[in-house]
Amino acid sequence: MTRRGIDWLAAAADEPMKCKAVWADDPRRPCVLPTGKHFDAVVLDERVGLETFDQLDRRRLPLGPVMVDHASRQVGFLLPAKSEQRFARLLPEGADDGSPAHKYLGVGGHIVVPGPIALSGDRYEWLRAPVRHSDWSPARIAALAAMFVAAHSLLVRADQYGRELSRGC
């Protein structure tokens, strides 16, 4: 993570200087940051989140900071603050039809972010660390929503295919 990335991320903290001091002392230490001020977060199940990240990355689509919590098996994507309505409009409606599950963290929420120099094997790890003040284009929200739905659909179909094979269709 770059110095500008650290500055941007720490600015989201309730006490930015304290956050930076903690990271100066231990750059691997995770930190709890409020959502809704500088950024919101979409939290996905690890399997869907990793597939979504991979699809966005391989296609070189707009992608901001992304983190993984290995212990809870979740992946978090940072989005512009106050993006919830736009993101929700891009998802299929209704959870009963197999729509992908996610948590949206906006105003009043909190998320644990990895330290600036999290290492492989740490509980919290950056898949894509912030390097500077993020480009909050609407295309990033649309790309995340589209790939999230596509990754969910792909994994549902792969699971269904696996079950059919195991039954000996």
C-alpha positions, 0 to 999 in steps of 0.5 A: 500500500502506498503512503497516499493509500494509508492517508486515505484509509486512515482519514476514514477513522474517527481518529486518523492520527491515532490510526496512522500511529498504530500502523506506524508501530505495527503495519500488519495490525487490522483496524476497525473503520466506520463505513458511510463517511469515506466509503461504503462496503459490500461484504460477500461470502468468500467463495462468491467474493473471490470469484467476483474479484477474479472476474473483475480483475481478469477483465480489467474492469473498474475495481477499488480496494478489496479485502478478505477476512479468512476467519469469517470467510468473507470478502469486502469491496469498498465503494463510494459512500452513499452508493447503496441505492445505486448498487441495489438497483443493479441487483435482481430483486427478491431473495427468494429467486436465488438472488445473491446474498450480501451485506451492505455497510453504509452509514452507521456500519463498521468494517475491519480493514487489514493493516497497510502491510498485511501478509499472506496468512494474516486473518485480514488481507488485502486482495487489492489495497488502496493506493490513493484516493479512489476513483469513485466512478459509477462504472465501479458500482455497475461492474461490481454488481454485474460481476457479483450476480454473474459469479453467483450464477456461475457458482450456483450452476457449477454446484448444480452440475456437481450434484447431477454428476454425483447422482449419475445422470 
